[in-house]
Amino acid sequence: MTLDLEGSHREALGTFDGRAALVTGASGGIGRATARALAAAGAQVIVADMAVEAGEDTARTIRAEGGTAQFIACDVSEPEQVSALLEQTMAAFGHLDVLINNAGISGGAQRLHEMEIDAWDRVMAVNLRGPFLCAKYALPHLMKRGGVMVNIASTYGLIGAPQAPAYCASKGGVINLTRQLAVDYGPSGVRVNAVCPGYIDTDMGGQRGRLDPQQAVAALERRESNAARQPLGRQAHVDEVARVVVFLASEASSFMTGSIVTVDGGCTSTFNYNQ
């Protein structure tokens, strides 16, 4: 059977004409790729991030590619900043159809008893409090439009992984928050799903840039070695995740809500983990 990608099929899979999207953590990595993909599909995009220069670059790139984008600086862990972000989004586009909760930090690598309390709190503030705040201020607008929320979780929210206690806990929280929001807001016409990326070819938060060169090389080699042990045998490109996010934000996924979608090359299907 050959799929017909013309007409209504192509429209369902790809067009976001007249729709407005807000992508947090969009200065790089999955967030940047998702913002570009949504804009290429016709969405007006708000690029939100704490990294002003990189965030502005994402917005400029989208505009250079023929899309519509505006950068707004925001720390998603701060209620006042998130409230202002939504106010500015409404001022820019007048409505909101899609929220992508992507902003996140890794928190470094250590066992729990070695972790500073402030470091734990910061991971929770960005990775779990951030989606809560963005959802809180966005949902009234999404309900008016029958909108969609996609939360970027992680395979580390589904399994226990070495030396990542705060990250695992925060992403596990995002996963079950996704399910709970799907229950409460489905009757209001809002769909809420989550994507769990596995090994992605990206440097979250410039983490490797904070290591000395030898440590940075070792960190990358460790990720590539782990990725090589999974069924597809490699890390993903950010665009491979962005395409799934855009699908979940589109009408092609119209009967999906509360779904937790892995984009992980099969890594959570195996016990093949090399620390």
Sequence and secondary structure as in RCSB ss.txt:
>XXXX:A:sequence
MTLDLEGSHREALGTFDGRAALVTGASGGIGRATARALAAAGAQVIVADMAVEAGEDTARTIRAEGGTAQFIACD
VSEPEQVSALLEQTMAAFGHLDVLINNAGISGGAQRLHEMEIDAWDRVMAVNLRGPFLCAKYALPHLMKRGGVMV
NIASTYGLIGAPQAPAYCASKGGVINLTRQLAVDYGPSGVRVNAVCPGYIDTDMGGQRGRLDPQQAVAALERRES
NAARQPLGRQAHVDEVARVVVFLASEASSFMTGSIVTVDGGCTSTFNYNQ
>XXXX:A:secstr
     SHHHHHHHH  TT EEEEESTTSHHHHHHHHHHHHTT EEEEEES HHHHHHHHHHHHHTT EEEEEE  
TT HHHHHHHHHHHHHHHS   EEEE       S  GGGS HHHHHHHHIIIIIHHHHHHHHHHHHHHHHT EEE
EE  GGGTS  TT HHHHHHHHHHHHHHHHHHHHHGGGT EEEEEEE SBSS GGGTGGGS HHHHHHHHHHHHH
HHHTSTT S B HHHHHHHHHHHHSGGGTT  S EEEESTTGGG      
